[in-house]
């Protein structure tokens, strides 16, 4: 899976953004938050905090970090803030990570 020079040039122009996203994802708690958002589609702070075992304060700090990188977005409904994944590329990355690390290895076919 080599990269052509044109691919590398295109990637280079996005490297700063990609590095920021990867830094934000390089945290076990943030990965679990995102997994819950993939599963649920949208969630409020209380439900997310309970699901991932964080205080609402700690969760809010993680969500702020991911908002800064445009990984999650939110909407306010009265007093409740609902979070969701903002960029479909993040869901694709999580699906790839799940496939690489969580799916059971496939046994080679017998001949």
VEXKOL-728846 format. One line per field, with one value per residue: residue number from 1; residue in one letter; chain; x negated, y negated, z negated of N, C-alpha, C, O in turn. Coordinates in nm, 3 decimals, decimal comma. Atoms other than C-alpha are relative to their C-alpha. Example, Ala and Ser with C-alpha at 12.3 -4.5 7.8 and 13.67 -1.06 7.14 Angstrom:
k = (1 / 2)
r = (A / S)
c = (A / A)
n_xx = (-0,089 / 0,082)
n_yy = (0,119 / 0,119)
n_zz = (0,000 / 0,006)
ca_xx = (-1,230 / -1,367)
ca_yy = (0,450 / 0,106)
ca_zz = (-0,780 / -0,714)
c_xx = (-0,090 / 0,077)
c_yy = (-0,120 / -0,109)
c_zz = (0,000 / -0,073)
o_xx = (-0,194 / 0,026)
o_yy = (-0,118 / -0,220)
o_zz = (-0,066 / -0,090)
This chain:
k = (1 / 2 / 3 / 4 / 5 / 6 / 7 / 8 / 9 / 10 / 11 / 12 / 13 / 14 / 15 / 16 / 17 / 18 / 19 / 20 / 21 / 22 / 23 / 24 / 25 / 26 / 27 / 28 / 29 / 30 / 31 / 32 / 33 / 34 / 35 / 36 / 37 / 38 / 39 / 40 / 41 / 42 / 43 / 44 / 45 / 46 / 47 / 48 / 49 / 50 / 51 / 52 / 53 / 54 / 55 / 56 / 57 / 58 / 59 / 60 / 61 / 62 / 63 / 64 / 65 / 66 / 67 / 68 / 69 / 70 / 71 / 72 / 73 / 74 / 75 / 76 / 77 / 78 / 79 / 80 / 81 / 82 / 83 / 84 / 85 / 86 / 87 / 88 / 89 / 90 / 91 / 92 / 93 / 94 / 95 / 96 / 97 / 98 / 99 / 100 / 101 / 102 / 103 / 104 / 105 / 106 / 107 / 108 / 109 / 110 / 111)
r = (X / X / X / X / X / X / X / X / X / X / X / X / X / X / X / X / X / X / X / X / X / X / X / X / X / X / X / X / X / X / X / X / X / X / X / X / X / X / X / X / X / X / X / X / X / X / X / X / X / X / X / X / X / X / X / X / X / X / X / X / X / X / X / X / X / X / X / X / X / X / X / X / X / X / X / X / X / X / X / X / X / X / X / X / X / X / X / X / X / X / X / X / X / X / X / X / X / X / X / X / X / X / X / X / X / X / X / X / X / X / X)
c = (A / A / A / A / A / A / A / A / A / A / A / A / A / A / A / A / A / A / A / A / A / A / A / A / A / A / A / A / A / A / A / A / A / A / A / A / A / A / A / A / A / A / A / A / A / A / A / A / A / A / A / A / A / A / A / A / A / A / A / A / A / A / A / A / A / A / A / A / A / A / A / A / A / A / A / A / A / A / A / A / A / A / A / A / A / A / A / A / A / A / A / A / A / A / A / A / A / A / A / A / A / A / A / A / A / A / A / A / A / A / A)
n_xx = (-0,084 / 0,085 / -0,064 / 0,054 / 0,042 / -0,115 / -0,070 / 0,080 / -0,016 / -0,134 / 0,000 / 0,084 / -0,078 / -0,095 / 0,072 / -0,022 / -0,135 / -0,001 / 0,076 / -0,084 / -0,105 / 0,061 / 0,036 / -0,124 / -0,048 / 0,100 / -0,037 / -0,091 / -0,134 / -0,063 / -0,040 / -0,122 / -0,108 / -0,036 / -0,066 / -0,139 / -0,071 / -0,027 / -0,106 / -0,125 / -0,029 / 0,000 / -0,015 / 0,022 / 0,117 / -0,027 / 0,003 / 0,138 / 0,084 / -0,029 / 0,041 / 0,147 / 0,057 / 0,067 / -0,084 / -0,044 / 0,106 / 0,107 / -0,055 / -0,011 / 0,134 / 0,028 / -0,086 / 0,052 / 0,119 / -0,046 / -0,067 / 0,106 / 0,051 / -0,117 / -0,029 / -0,139 / -0,078 / -0,107 / -0,119 / -0,061 / -0,145 / -0,032 / 0,117 / 0,079 / 0,088 / 0,012 / 0,122 / 0,005 / 0,123 / -0,019 / 0,064 / -0,013 / 0,132 / 0,031 / -0,068 / 0,076 / 0,122 / -0,037 / -0,034 / 0,127 / 0,064 / -0,076 / 0,032 / 0,139 / 0,031 / -0,109 / -0,057 / 0,083 / 0,076 / -0,061 / 0,085 / 0,018 / -0,087 / 0,063 / -0,005)
n_yy = (0,118 / 0,118 / 0,126 / 0,068 / 0,137 / 0,091 / -0,028 / 0,056 / 0,146 / 0,029 / -0,028 / 0,101 / 0,123 / -0,023 / -0,065 / 0,069 / -0,035 / -0,143 / -0,016 / 0,049 / -0,099 / -0,119 / 0,033 / 0,001 / -0,137 / -0,081 / -0,004 / -0,112 / 0,048 / 0,064 / -0,107 / -0,062 / 0,097 / -0,006 / -0,129 / 0,015 / 0,087 / -0,080 / -0,094 / 0,068 / 0,108 / 0,127 / -0,024 / 0,116 / -0,011 / -0,092 / -0,138 / -0,031 / -0,009 / -0,129 / -0,110 / -0,014 / 0,003 / 0,128 / 0,106 / 0,091 / 0,099 / -0,062 / -0,025 / 0,129 / 0,037 / -0,083 / 0,046 / 0,129 / -0,030 / -0,054 / 0,110 / 0,085 / -0,066 / -0,028 / -0,143 / -0,008 / 0,123 / -0,010 / 0,084 / 0,024 / -0,016 / 0,052 / -0,006 / -0,119 / 0,009 / -0,129 / -0,010 / -0,099 / 0,007 / 0,108 / -0,027 / -0,143 / -0,064 / -0,053 / -0,130 / -0,093 / -0,034 / -0,088 / -0,131 / -0,064 / -0,040 / -0,114 / -0,116 / -0,039 / -0,036 / -0,062 / -0,115 / -0,120 / -0,031 / -0,101 / -0,117 / -0,022 / -0,103 / -0,130 / -0,044)
n_zz = (0,000 / -0,012 / -0,037 / -0,116 / 0,035 / 0,004 / 0,125 / 0,108 / -0,005 / 0,051 / 0,144 / 0,065 / 0,018 / 0,108 / 0,110 / 0,127 / 0,046 / 0,034 / 0,124 / 0,109 / 0,024 / 0,060 / 0,139 / 0,078 / 0,010 / 0,070 / 0,141 / 0,022 / 0,037 / -0,117 / -0,092 / 0,052 / -0,021 / -0,142 / -0,025 / 0,046 / -0,094 / -0,120 / 0,036 / 0,032 / -0,094 / 0,071 / 0,144 / 0,088 / 0,087 / 0,111 / -0,049 / -0,039 / 0,120 / 0,064 / -0,089 / -0,009 / 0,134 / 0,030 / 0,055 / -0,106 / -0,019 / -0,080 / -0,133 / -0,069 / -0,047 / -0,118 / -0,110 / -0,046 / -0,082 / -0,128 / -0,072 / -0,056 / -0,122 / -0,085 / 0,003 / 0,045 / 0,000 / 0,099 / -0,011 / 0,131 / 0,005 / 0,132 / 0,089 / -0,033 / -0,117 / -0,068 / -0,080 / -0,108 / -0,079 / -0,097 / -0,129 / -0,033 / -0,008 / 0,133 / 0,009 / -0,083 / 0,073 / 0,111 / -0,058 / -0,036 / 0,126 / 0,052 / -0,084 / 0,023 / 0,138 / 0,076 / -0,070 / 0,016 / -0,122 / -0,087 / -0,025 / -0,143 / -0,057 / -0,023 / -0,140)
ca_xx = (0,000 / -0,243 / -0,154 / -0,198 / -0,376 / -0,046 / 0,117 / -0,166 / -0,135 / 0,239 / 0,183 / -0,090 / 0,155 / 0,382 / 0,112 / 0,166 / 0,540 / 0,488 / 0,225 / 0,462 / 0,741 / 0,509 / 0,379 / 0,738 / 0,820 / 0,507 / 0,689 / 0,865 / 1,156 / 1,216 / 1,218 / 1,482 / 1,690 / 1,679 / 1,769 / 2,081 / 2,169 / 2,134 / 2,357 / 2,620 / 2,596 / 2,645 / 2,619 / 2,640 / 2,363 / 2,531 / 2,580 / 2,230 / 2,069 / 2,243 / 2,166 / 1,792 / 1,743 / 1,643 / 1,767 / 1,962 / 1,678 / 1,413 / 1,638 / 1,699 / 1,323 / 1,288 / 1,584 / 1,438 / 1,109 / 1,299 / 1,515 / 1,196 / 1,089 / 1,440 / 1,472 / 1,800 / 2,073 / 2,364 / 2,711 / 2,890 / 3,243 / 3,365 / 3,121 / 2,979 / 2,682 / 2,677 / 2,350 / 2,289 / 1,998 / 1,950 / 1,749 / 1,834 / 1,460 / 1,433 / 1,692 / 1,493 / 1,175 / 1,351 / 1,491 / 1,140 / 0,999 / 1,278 / 1,207 / 0,831 / 0,848 / 1,187 / 1,307 / 1,197 / 0,922 / 1,049 / 0,917 / 0,764 / 0,991 / 0,914 / 0,833)
ca_yy = (0,000 / -0,265 / -0,628 / -0,796 / -1,135 / -1,308 / -1,133 / -1,244 / -1,605 / -1,602 / -1,447 / -1,698 / -1,984 / -1,827 / -1,699 / -1,966 / -1,898 / -1,520 / -1,545 / -1,751 / -1,498 / -1,207 / -1,383 / -1,436 / -1,070 / -0,946 / -0,913 / -0,603 / -0,797 / -1,003 / -0,687 / -0,536 / -0,855 / -0,840 / -0,470 / -0,553 / -0,834 / -0,596 / -0,345 / -0,595 / -0,858 / -1,137 / -1,161 / -1,410 / -1,472 / -1,281 / -0,964 / -0,980 / -1,040 / -0,737 / -0,518 / -0,590 / -0,625 / -0,991 / -1,283 / -1,537 / -1,784 / -1,546 / -1,448 / -1,814 / -1,871 / -1,578 / -1,699 / -2,051 / -1,910 / -1,719 / -2,022 / -2,223 / -1,970 / -1,955 / -1,589 / -1,638 / -1,897 / -1,975 / -2,116 / -2,264 / -2,156 / -2,365 / -2,284 / -1,972 / -1,965 / -1,679 / -1,569 / -1,382 / -1,305 / -1,604 / -1,449 / -1,121 / -1,062 / -1,013 / -0,736 / -0,577 / -0,595 / -0,436 / -0,160 / -0,091 / -0,084 / 0,153 / 0,382 / 0,383 / 0,424 / 0,561 / 0,801 / 1,158 / 1,266 / 1,463 / 1,814 / 1,892 / 2,095 / 2,465 / 2,612)
ca_zz = (0,000 / 0,120 / 0,158 / 0,492 / 0,487 / 0,565 / 0,267 / 0,042 / 0,159 / 0,091 / -0,252 / -0,334 / -0,286 / -0,549 / -0,787 / -1,053 / -1,072 / -1,073 / -1,348 / -1,563 / -1,521 / -1,600 / -1,912 / -2,028 / -1,961 / -2,140 / -2,471 / -2,601 / -2,752 / -2,438 / -2,227 / -2,457 / -2,441 / -2,062 / -2,060 / -2,264 / -2,024 / -1,730 / -1,909 / -2,025 / -1,751 / -2,001 / -2,380 / -2,662 / -2,912 / -3,196 / -2,992 / -2,846 / -3,185 / -3,332 / -3,030 / -3,029 / -3,404 / -3,422 / -3,625 / -3,424 / -3,478 / -3,341 / -3,051 / -2,966 / -2,940 / -2,699 / -2,493 / -2,478 / -2,345 / -2,076 / -1,991 / -1,937 / -1,672 / -1,516 / -1,613 / -1,800 / -1,775 / -2,001 / -2,013 / -2,309 / -2,393 / -2,685 / -2,970 / -2,803 / -2,565 / -2,314 / -2,154 / -1,829 / -1,602 / -1,373 / -1,092 / -0,916 / -0,867 / -1,243 / -1,226 / -0,942 / -1,150 / -1,447 / -1,225 / -1,096 / -1,451 / -1,556 / -1,263 / -1,333 / -1,711 / -1,813 / -1,544 / -1,605 / -1,364 / -1,070 / -1,032 / -0,694 / -0,468 / -0,452 / -0,116)
c_xx = (-0,089 / 0,080 / -0,069 / -0,042 / 0,117 / 0,083 / -0,072 / 0,012 / 0,136 / 0,005 / -0,078 / 0,079 / 0,100 / -0,066 / 0,025 / 0,136 / 0,004 / -0,073 / 0,081 / 0,110 / -0,058 / -0,043 / 0,125 / 0,054 / -0,092 / 0,023 / 0,107 / 0,143 / 0,071 / 0,042 / 0,130 / 0,121 / 0,048 / 0,068 / 0,147 / 0,079 / 0,028 / 0,118 / 0,135 / 0,040 / -0,011 / 0,020 / -0,021 / -0,114 / 0,024 / -0,011 / -0,141 / -0,090 / 0,020 / -0,054 / -0,150 / -0,069 / -0,082 / 0,095 / 0,043 / -0,106 / -0,112 / 0,047 / 0,007 / -0,135 / -0,037 / 0,083 / -0,048 / -0,121 / 0,043 / 0,079 / -0,102 / -0,057 / 0,112 / 0,030 / 0,144 / 0,064 / 0,113 / 0,117 / 0,059 / 0,151 / 0,042 / -0,126 / -0,097 / -0,082 / -0,020 / -0,122 / 0,014 / -0,134 / 0,024 / -0,046 / 0,010 / -0,135 / -0,042 / 0,067 / -0,072 / -0,128 / 0,030 / 0,037 / -0,126 / -0,073 / 0,070 / -0,034 / -0,141 / -0,023 / 0,108 / 0,062 / -0,089 / -0,075 / 0,069 / -0,099 / -0,015 / 0,091 / -0,078 / 0,016 / 0,018)
c_yy = (-0,124 / -0,123 / -0,057 / -0,141 / -0,097 / 0,022 / -0,065 / -0,152 / -0,040 / 0,021 / -0,107 / -0,128 / 0,012 / 0,050 / -0,067 / 0,035 / 0,145 / 0,023 / -0,047 / 0,098 / 0,124 / -0,025 / 0,003 / 0,142 / 0,088 / -0,001 / 0,107 / -0,046 / -0,063 / 0,104 / 0,066 / -0,093 / 0,008 / 0,131 / -0,006 / -0,088 / 0,071 / 0,092 / -0,069 / -0,106 / -0,137 / 0,031 / -0,129 / 0,030 / 0,100 / 0,145 / 0,042 / 0,019 / 0,133 / 0,116 / 0,021 / -0,014 / -0,123 / -0,092 / -0,089 / -0,105 / 0,055 / 0,025 / -0,130 / -0,046 / 0,081 / -0,046 / -0,134 / 0,020 / 0,050 / -0,102 / -0,089 / 0,057 / 0,036 / 0,149 / 0,022 / -0,138 / 0,018 / -0,087 / -0,011 / 0,015 / -0,036 / 0,000 / 0,111 / -0,023 / 0,141 / -0,004 / 0,108 / -0,015 / -0,097 / 0,034 / 0,149 / 0,071 / 0,058 / 0,135 / 0,105 / 0,043 / 0,097 / 0,139 / 0,076 / 0,049 / 0,122 / 0,126 / 0,052 / 0,057 / 0,079 / 0,121 / 0,121 / 0,029 / 0,110 / 0,113 / 0,016 / 0,114 / 0,128 / 0,038 / 0,148)
c_zz = (0,000 / 0,037 / 0,122 / -0,043 / -0,007 / -0,127 / -0,117 / -0,004 / -0,055 / -0,151 / -0,075 / -0,026 / -0,115 / -0,128 / -0,135 / -0,058 / -0,046 / -0,132 / -0,121 / -0,036 / -0,068 / -0,144 / -0,089 / -0,020 / -0,084 / -0,150 / -0,016 / -0,030 / 0,120 / 0,103 / -0,047 / 0,015 / 0,145 / 0,036 / -0,043 / 0,096 / 0,131 / -0,028 / -0,015 / 0,102 / -0,064 / -0,148 / -0,077 / -0,096 / -0,112 / 0,044 / 0,039 / -0,121 / -0,070 / 0,083 / 0,001 / -0,134 / -0,033 / -0,074 / 0,116 / 0,029 / 0,088 / 0,143 / 0,080 / 0,053 / 0,124 / 0,120 / 0,055 / 0,090 / 0,138 / 0,080 / 0,068 / 0,129 / 0,097 / 0,012 / -0,044 / 0,015 / -0,100 / 0,040 / -0,139 / 0,014 / -0,142 / -0,086 / 0,037 / 0,127 / 0,055 / 0,091 / 0,106 / 0,071 / 0,115 / 0,140 / 0,032 / 0,014 / -0,134 / -0,018 / 0,084 / -0,070 / -0,114 / 0,050 / 0,039 / -0,125 / -0,058 / 0,078 / -0,030 / -0,139 / -0,073 / 0,068 / -0,023 / 0,130 / 0,078 / 0,022 / 0,151 / 0,048 / 0,022 / 0,145 / 0,007)
o_xx = (-0,093 / 0,187 / -0,192 / 0,011 / 0,119 / 0,138 / -0,009 / 0,020 / 0,146 / 0,065 / -0,039 / 0,059 / 0,147 / 0,002 / 0,039 / 0,148 / 0,059 / -0,025 / 0,077 / 0,137 / -0,001 / -0,029 / 0,121 / 0,113 / -0,053 / -0,068 / 0,209 / 0,239 / 0,190 / 0,147 / 0,217 / 0,231 / 0,168 / 0,161 / 0,234 / 0,195 / 0,132 / 0,209 / 0,236 / 0,157 / -0,073 / 0,091 / -0,091 / -0,158 / -0,065 / -0,075 / -0,184 / -0,171 / -0,076 / -0,111 / -0,196 / -0,192 / -0,186 / 0,217 / -0,021 / -0,122 / -0,157 / -0,027 / -0,028 / -0,142 / -0,094 / 0,032 / -0,043 / -0,134 / -0,014 / 0,077 / -0,082 / -0,101 / 0,088 / 0,076 / 0,214 / -0,004 / 0,135 / 0,107 / 0,051 / 0,214 / 0,031 / -0,223 / -0,204 / -0,032 / -0,059 / -0,141 / 0,087 / -0,203 / 0,125 / 0,002 / -0,040 / -0,142 / -0,115 / 0,006 / -0,082 / -0,165 / -0,044 / 0,004 / -0,134 / -0,124 / 0,005 / -0,055 / -0,162 / -0,104 / 0,078 / 0,109 / -0,211 / -0,021 / 0,124 / -0,218 / 0,080 / 0,115 / -0,194 / 0,117 / 0,025)
o_yy = (-0,198 / -0,114 / -0,061 / -0,194 / -0,185 / -0,074 / -0,123 / -0,210 / -0,136 / -0,060 / -0,149 / -0,194 / -0,089 / 0,077 / 0,003 / 0,064 / 0,176 / 0,099 / 0,016 / 0,122 / 0,174 / 0,064 / 0,053 / 0,171 / 0,198 / -0,028 / 0,105 / 0,009 / -0,041 / 0,090 / 0,096 / -0,047 / 0,012 / 0,133 / 0,045 / -0,060 / 0,048 / 0,104 / -0,019 / -0,143 / -0,227 / 0,126 / -0,220 / 0,144 / 0,180 / 0,226 / 0,153 / 0,112 / 0,198 / 0,210 / 0,135 / -0,009 / -0,115 / -0,077 / -0,091 / -0,147 / -0,011 / 0,000 / -0,132 / -0,106 / 0,026 / -0,054 / -0,156 / -0,046 / 0,011 / -0,099 / -0,133 / -0,019 / 0,106 / 0,196 / 0,109 / -0,241 / 0,128 / -0,176 / 0,081 / -0,039 / 0,046 / -0,068 / 0,122 / -0,075 / 0,233 / -0,097 / 0,206 / -0,115 / -0,087 / -0,024 / 0,231 / 0,193 / 0,157 / 0,228 / 0,220 / 0,160 / 0,193 / 0,239 / 0,197 / 0,161 / 0,215 / 0,233 / 0,173 / 0,148 / 0,143 / 0,212 / 0,110 / 0,008 / 0,205 / 0,091 / -0,006 / 0,211 / 0,125 / 0,010 / 0,204)
o_zz = (-0,099 / 0,096 / 0,129 / -0,140 / -0,093 / -0,182 / -0,206 / -0,112 / -0,132 / -0,222 / -0,184 / -0,128 / -0,166 / -0,227 / -0,236 / -0,177 / -0,152 / -0,216 / -0,226 / -0,153 / -0,165 / -0,228 / -0,201 / -0,124 / -0,125 / -0,228 / 0,053 / 0,024 / 0,141 / 0,166 / 0,034 / 0,045 / 0,172 / 0,116 / 0,026 / 0,124 / 0,193 / 0,055 / 0,035 / 0,108 / -0,008 / -0,182 / -0,033 / -0,109 / -0,144 / -0,023 / 0,008 / -0,125 / -0,110 / 0,028 / 0,011 / -0,142 / -0,097 / -0,064 / 0,221 / 0,144 / 0,182 / 0,238 / 0,198 / 0,161 / 0,219 / 0,232 / 0,176 / 0,193 / 0,239 / 0,203 / 0,181 / 0,216 / 0,196 / 0,117 / 0,009 / 0,017 / -0,150 / 0,124 / -0,220 / 0,105 / -0,234 / -0,053 / -0,024 / 0,226 / -0,018 / 0,169 / 0,087 / 0,055 / 0,185 / 0,237 / -0,046 / 0,001 / -0,139 / -0,071 / 0,044 / -0,065 / -0,135 / -0,013 / 0,020 / -0,127 / -0,108 / 0,020 / -0,038 / -0,156 / -0,173 / -0,001 / -0,021 / 0,239 / 0,022 / 0,046 / 0,226 / -0,024 / 0,064 / 0,209 / 0,116)
